Amino acid sequence: MPVPRDSRAIGVFDSGLGGLTAVRELCRALPGESIVYFGDTARLPYGTKSRDTVTRFSLEIATFLVRRNIKCLLVACNTASSYALESLERRLEVPVVGVIEPAARAAVAQSLHGRIGVLGTPATVASRAYPDAIAKLAPGASVISSACPLFVPLIEEGWIDHPVLREIATEYLIEVRAARLESLILGCTHYPLIAPLLHDLLGEGVQLVDSGAEAARATALLLRERGQLAAGPARHQFFLSDERIHFQRIAESFLGHELPAITVVDQTDLPWFERPMAIRESGA
Ligand code: DGL
């Protein structure tokens, strides 16, 4: 019997360029798959925004990607996965994979006594998405979370080996280090780039869980189960909502190799331009 094939692309989105760490893992796991990536560089960061705003942005981007005929959506952004996954699943006809559940599952599998840590943006930590997902999988687990707002700008600045980053990480990890963890979830697109530093600070005994890599594996499994894998040739398209300074350098550090052409979208082509402008009445 012929193996079913689906040559449509996988849609991937993030608040910016960080989601390219997940794309890198997706390419490793599924080299024959085409990918359409959207990075919302016009509106990042998401990590300090509210649930409503991140959900609205996520639905708008999903609409943009669905119009490009994707077969599934990978939400690479941890903040968007924390806040908007249920809304996306409710509203989209294609299957949606977030980073939270796959990373929680991997962390539980690597923690014999359920001592798990989570690092993330302030929004991801405030959402409690990771502790809630872990509690469903391992009700007795204890979870320590730490918001690390300064990591993203420093990583984007390329200060990965800088002593300032080490000093800040040491401060952020005080509670986490005291908790004698077995596994630590890197709950942000950017953190895989500083895995060697975190490993160094935490020691051999703590397993680091890359949420993007786990989500890429979950996507591979989903497509395999649904008989929707593609046989190549892979075609990758990258869209950004705005240009940004040094984006080539930053993108390449996340992707691990030179980036093919990027399209900066004409904002009038984006679904959010179709919303009528809110009318504010003053003095009424
Ligand atoms: N991509 C975001 C995340 O993984 C980090 C950057 C941001 O705050 O927008 O949560």
Residues whose N, C-alpha, C, O or C-beta is under 5 A from the ligand:
A	BS01	DGL	D14 S15 G18 L44 P45 Y46 G47 T48 A76 C77 N78 T79 T121 V152 G187 C188 T189
